[in-house]
């Protein structure tokens, strides 16, 4: 588990733009069960989260259509919440960072680490925006 002071700025990358942090399985269950669309970002301390995933997630919100709810769990910190979120992402294998869009509790779009690592944040944002335009 990573120390709270280490991950605080990484958490704030998303919370400062409105992402709700989820720390428990019950909170994840409640978020996924909400009506409408929910973007779940599995945050991470890795470099591709800092350079690509978090900026891409933030940029994606600069779109007319966007998810009704935006939430985040932190790999290596919020184990219970991350495990619960990943349970909803099956059949995709666990990876961090990753992003999943749910509509009325059903997984409709997934970005795994291999879709994020080495790709510019703008491309990740475009991918998410396409999903928002289709599902939101």
Order of alpha helices (4+ residues) and beta strands (2+ residues): alpha-beta-alpha-beta-alpha-beta-alpha-beta-beta-alpha-alpha
